[in-house]
């Protein structure tokens, strides 16, 4: 009698263990089906609409650029601390410290890097002004607007196919996973995965790649964590992974940036 009861109890427990995963998947599928991908995209766009670009703000930015071997193991690392000012795109920056780590040795390259970045920024400003004066669109690296990065606007939406891939969790919060693929592989378009808060419909992360990669670029992935601060849309963290081949040389880079100590830009 006792043996039969034990067997019956074990059968019920095993049945519950088999049913629970299926029930969980069914509930998740039903939850994801509560809203369509078009509704999610529209609601996310309405949340983004007040932000014409990334706004006027400044922050302390701690970045690292890693040159890697073919196994993506670090060969050389450059770490930079700077204060950056944004007005839609990069407006200005102050290099506070720059170091380079290679073969276990660390050297200070602050002054050298300051000169290099000063020259690069001057060239970018000149190119941006020439583009604006001629009515052309500034090239990559000059500005980065929401229109460029996020395809949810009325203007951009018909250029993409959207698909709801399901739900997940990000930093303890439930998010919708929306995939966007460009219908035509044109310059200045990004495609990939967009993480939309299930509660607020705020866009909290993007994982994208250019729709039209140059032939020498084999891999390019950009991840951006977004947040709101004092009615501004800000970047909290950026990670870029690049793999390219130039003639007989391969280049692998990983760039990571953390944005801290936000302040308004007067």
matplotlib code that plots the C-alpha trace (Angstrom):
import matplotlib.pyplot as plt

x = [0.0, 2.7, 4.7, 1.8, 1.2, 4.9, 4.7, 1.5, 3.1, 6.2, 4.2, 2.3, 5.5, 7.1, 4.0, 4.1, 7.8, 7.0, 3.9, 5.5, 8.0, 5.3, 2.9, 5.5, 6.3, 2.5, 2.0, 5.0, 3.7, 0.3, 1.8, 3.9, 0.8, -1.1, 0.3, 1.5, 5.0, 3.4, 1.8, 5.1, 7.0, 4.4, 4.3, 8.1, 8.3, 5.8, 8.1, 11.0, 9.2, 10.0, 13.7, 14.8, 18.4, 20.6, 20.2, 22.6, 24.6, 28.1, 29.5, 32.7, 33.5, 35.8, 36.7, 38.9, 39.9, 41.3, 43.3, 42.8, 44.4, 42.5, 41.2, 39.9, 42.6, 43.9, 47.2, 47.1, 44.7, 44.3, 42.3, 41.1, 39.2, 37.7, 34.9, 32.7, 30.1, 27.2, 24.8, 23.1, 26.5, 29.9, 30.5, 33.8, 36.0, 38.7, 41.2, 42.0, 44.2, 45.2, 47.3, 48.4, 49.0, 51.0, 53.0, 52.5, 53.8, 51.8, 52.8, 51.2, 50.2, 48.0, 49.8, 50.2, 46.5, 45.4, 47.2, 45.8, 42.2, 42.5, 43.5, 40.7, 38.0, 39.1, 38.9, 35.4, 34.2, 35.5, 33.9, 30.6, 30.6, 31.3, 28.5, 26.0, 27.1, 26.5, 23.3, 24.7, 24.2, 27.2, 29.1, 29.4, 31.3, 30.1, 26.6, 24.5, 20.8, 17.9, 16.8, 20.1, 20.2, 16.5, 14.1, 10.8, 10.0, 7.2, 9.9, 12.0, 9.4, 8.5, 12.2, 12.2, 10.5, 9.8, 9.4, 8.6, 11.1, 9.6, 10.3, 13.3, 14.8, 17.3, 18.7, 15.8, 13.1, 10.9, 11.5, 10.1, 12.7, 11.9, 14.0, 14.3, 15.7, 16.3, 14.4, 17.2, 20.8, 21.4, 24.0, 23.2, 20.7, 21.1, 19.4, 19.3, 17.6, 15.8, 15.0, 11.7, 10.5, 7.3, 6.1, 6.9, 7.7, 11.0, 13.8, 16.5, 19.0, 19.9, 22.2, 22.7, 25.0, 25.0, 22.7, 25.3, 28.8, 31.9, 33.4, 36.5, 34.4, 33.5, 31.8, 30.5, 28.2, 27.2, 25.4, 24.1, 22.3, 20.0, 18.4, 16.5, 18.1, 16.6, 14.3, 17.2, 17.9, 21.4, 23.8, 24.9, 27.1, 28.4, 30.2, 31.5, 33.0, 34.8, 36.5, 38.0, 40.4, 42.6, 44.6, 46.6, 46.0, 43.2, 42.0, 40.0, 38.9, 36.6, 35.6, 33.8, 32.6, 30.9, 29.2, 29.2, 28.6, 26.0, 25.6, 23.5, 25.2, 24.4]
y = [0.0, 2.5, 1.5, 2.2, 5.6, 6.5, 5.5, 7.5, 10.6, 10.3, 10.0, 13.2, 15.1, 13.9, 14.9, 18.3, 18.7, 17.8, 20.1, 23.1, 24.0, 23.6, 25.7, 28.4, 28.6, 28.7, 31.6, 33.5, 33.0, 34.3, 37.3, 38.2, 37.9, 40.5, 43.2, 43.1, 44.2, 47.2, 48.3, 48.0, 49.9, 52.7, 53.0, 52.9, 55.7, 57.8, 57.5, 58.6, 61.4, 64.1, 63.5, 64.9, 63.6, 62.7, 66.2, 68.6, 67.1, 66.3, 63.3, 61.6, 58.8, 55.9, 54.0, 51.1, 50.0, 46.5, 45.3, 41.5, 38.5, 36.0, 34.3, 37.7, 37.7, 41.2, 42.2, 45.9, 48.0, 51.8, 53.2, 56.8, 59.0, 62.1, 64.6, 64.8, 67.3, 66.4, 68.5, 65.8, 64.7, 65.1, 68.8, 68.8, 66.7, 67.1, 64.3, 63.7, 60.6, 58.1, 54.9, 52.1, 48.5, 46.1, 43.0, 43.6, 47.2, 50.3, 53.7, 57.2, 58.5, 61.4, 64.3, 62.2, 61.2, 64.8, 66.0, 63.1, 63.7, 67.5, 67.0, 64.4, 66.6, 69.6, 67.5, 66.3, 69.8, 71.0, 68.1, 68.7, 72.4, 71.6, 69.1, 71.5, 74.4, 72.2, 70.7, 67.2, 64.8, 64.6, 61.4, 58.7, 59.9, 63.5, 63.1, 60.3, 61.1, 58.9, 58.8, 57.1, 54.5, 53.7, 52.8, 53.5, 56.9, 57.4, 58.3, 55.2, 52.6, 51.7, 51.0, 48.0, 44.7, 44.2, 41.0, 40.3, 37.7, 37.3, 38.5, 38.5, 40.2, 43.0, 44.2, 42.6, 44.2, 42.5, 43.6, 43.0, 41.9, 43.6, 42.7, 45.2, 44.3, 46.9, 46.2, 47.7, 47.7, 51.4, 53.6, 55.2, 52.5, 50.3, 46.9, 44.5, 43.9, 46.5, 46.0, 47.7, 47.9, 45.9, 48.3, 51.7, 51.0, 52.9, 51.7, 50.6, 48.8, 48.4, 45.8, 46.8, 46.6, 48.8, 47.5, 48.2, 47.1, 48.0, 44.9, 44.9, 44.8, 41.2, 42.0, 45.1, 45.0, 48.0, 47.7, 50.8, 51.0, 54.0, 55.8, 59.0, 61.7, 65.1, 64.8, 63.9, 60.7, 59.6, 56.7, 54.8, 52.2, 51.5, 48.4, 48.0, 44.9, 45.2, 42.7, 43.7, 42.5, 44.9, 43.2, 40.6, 42.1, 41.4, 43.9, 43.1, 45.8, 45.9, 49.4, 49.9, 53.1, 53.9, 57.2, 58.6, 61.9, 63.4, 67.2, 69.5, 71.4, 75.1]
z = [0.0, 1.0, -2.1, -4.4, -2.8, -3.2, -6.9, -7.4, -5.8, -7.9, -11.0, -10.2, -9.5, -12.7, -14.7, -13.1, -14.1, -17.7, -17.9, -16.2, -19.0, -21.6, -19.6, -19.1, -22.8, -23.6, -21.2, -22.6, -26.2, -25.1, -23.4, -26.4, -28.6, -26.5, -28.7, -32.3, -33.4, -35.2, -31.9, -30.1, -32.7, -32.7, -28.9, -28.7, -31.3, -29.4, -26.3, -28.5, -30.3, -27.7, -28.3, -31.6, -31.1, -28.2, -26.7, -25.1, -22.3, -21.1, -19.3, -18.1, -20.5, -19.7, -22.9, -23.9, -27.4, -27.6, -30.6, -30.7, -32.4, -34.5, -31.4, -30.1, -27.3, -26.4, -28.0, -27.1, -25.0, -25.0, -22.1, -22.2, -19.7, -21.2, -20.6, -23.7, -24.8, -27.0, -29.0, -31.1, -32.2, -30.5, -29.9, -28.0, -25.6, -23.0, -22.7, -19.1, -19.3, -21.9, -21.4, -23.6, -22.4, -24.5, -23.6, -19.9, -20.1, -19.5, -20.8, -20.6, -24.0, -22.8, -24.7, -27.9, -27.8, -27.1, -30.2, -32.3, -31.2, -31.7, -35.3, -35.9, -34.4, -36.4, -39.6, -38.6, -37.9, -41.3, -43.1, -41.2, -42.2, -45.8, -45.9, -44.3, -46.6, -49.7, -48.4, -48.2, -45.3, -42.9, -43.1, -40.4, -37.3, -37.7, -36.2, -34.9, -34.8, -33.7, -37.3, -38.1, -35.3, -34.7, -37.5, -35.6, -37.1, -39.7, -42.2, -41.7, -40.9, -44.4, -45.1, -42.7, -42.0, -38.3, -36.4, -32.8, -31.7, -28.2, -24.7, -22.5, -19.4, -19.3, -16.0, -14.2, -16.4, -19.0, -22.6, -26.0, -28.6, -31.9, -35.0, -37.8, -41.3, -44.0, -47.2, -49.2, -48.1, -48.2, -46.6, -43.2, -42.3, -39.3, -38.7, -35.8, -32.5, -30.4, -26.7, -25.7, -22.1, -21.7, -19.0, -20.4, -24.1, -23.7, -25.9, -23.5, -25.8, -29.4, -31.0, -34.6, -37.6, -40.7, -43.4, -46.1, -44.9, -47.0, -48.6, -46.4, -43.2, -42.3, -39.0, -37.3, -34.2, -32.1, -28.8, -27.1, -23.7, -23.5, -20.6, -19.8, -17.7, -17.0, -20.0, -22.2, -24.0, -23.1, -23.9, -20.8, -22.4, -25.9, -27.2, -30.8, -32.3, -35.6, -37.9, -41.2, -43.8, -45.7, -48.4, -46.4, -43.0, -40.6, -38.0, -34.9, -32.5, -29.5, -28.3, -25.0, -23.5, -20.1, -19.7, -16.1, -14.2, -16.5, -16.5, -18.6, -21.4, -21.0]

ax = plt.figure().add_subplot(projection="3d")
ax.plot(x, y, z, "-o")
ax.set_aspect("equal")
plt.show()
